[in-house]
Each structure stands twice: as structure tokens, then as C-alpha cells.
Amino acid sequence: MYAISLGDDGAEVRPLEPWRAEEFLAHIDRGREFIGQHNALPDVVTDLESSRVFLQAYADKTAADAGRLYGIWTDDKLVGAVLFRTMDVKQGTAEAGCWLEPSAVGKGLVTRAARVIIDWAIEERGIHRVDWWVSAANEASIAVARRLGMTKDGVLRESYLHRGKRHDEEIWSVLAPEWQAGKQAS
């Protein structure tokens, strides 16, 4: 088991694996309404079995080198996650995403954790382009994309059906040369 520190505040990122299904469900329950504003995950993870199924799906993606899921912990409490919903090493593309429960908002956790996984994907796996798909109404996630140095590529109008309503999605991205230049500048 490994953990990567996210700074001096004790926050860390670790793989989120099927054996953590109970902890994962408790986390989703704590943030169910907040997370569900822009993310369908709380509608999918509703009980222990669905929690296991969701985590196993990401374990399978990890084994196939097609995605990854990492939890964000503060003081040994799971408070959020960053992930690669998709990853195509051959094509050099990945789609990153995130969520947090309310107690963890405003501490820079997602930005710090996303930097860790994007850096790994670009430097270790040779990913050329990382996408960030976000509801146009999700200002916090859009702010993360900006802090990560991403560029807004465009808007898919009413492309995302969530809880019976159509939402616009923005697509943001960063290319490997931009990421590397940004690292050198900081």
C-alpha cells in the first residue's frame, strides 16, 4: 500500500480499492447531496454491494491500464477522489475527474491530487492529452481546470442528462508540452 502526501496538512492520495467498499459508501453517504449536484455517482453507489461493484470496475480498469481511481484522505478519513475515467495509453489520452464531500471543500485538495495523477500520467505513462469534462454550472471544478493550467476547448450544449435535466458540458484539456512547461515555470 502506498500513499502520496499532498502537503503539510496531512492530506494524501492513495489507490481506492474494492476492499474499501464500506469506507467508500460512508464517504458517499456523507456527501451524497453535495456530490450529486453535478455527478451521477451518488445515484450509482447506493449500498454496500453497489459500492463494491463500482470499486471493482475501477480495479478492472487499473488492471487493463484503462483508468484509475485514487481516494483523497485527510486525517485518515476518505473525503474525496480523483480519477482517470478513461485512459488510452496507445492513443496518449486520458479523462480526469474528481469529487469531494462538503467537509473537504476549499482546501485545494482536488487541485493538489489532480496534479499528482496528471504528472504521473504524462511523465510515467506517456499520456499526451488529459481532458477534464465538467458541467458548465460546476464553477468549482472549472476553477480546478484553470488552476491546473488547462485550456477550455469548447462546450457540448445540453449533452449531459443528469437527474432528468439536460446540462451543458465544458471540455478542458492540457497537453504534455504545456504541462511540462507549466512545471518548469513554477
Buried (B, 14 or more C-beta within 10 A) or exposed (E): EEBBEBEEEEBBBBBBBBEBBEBBBBBBEBBBEBBBBBBEBBEEBEEEEBBBBBBEBBBEBBEEEBBBBBBBBBEEBBBBBBBBBBBBEEEBBBBBBBBBBEBBBEBBBBBBBBBBBBEBBBEEBEBBBBBBBBBBBBEBBBEBBEBBBBEBBEEBEEEBEBEEEEBBBBBBBBBBEBBBEBEEEE
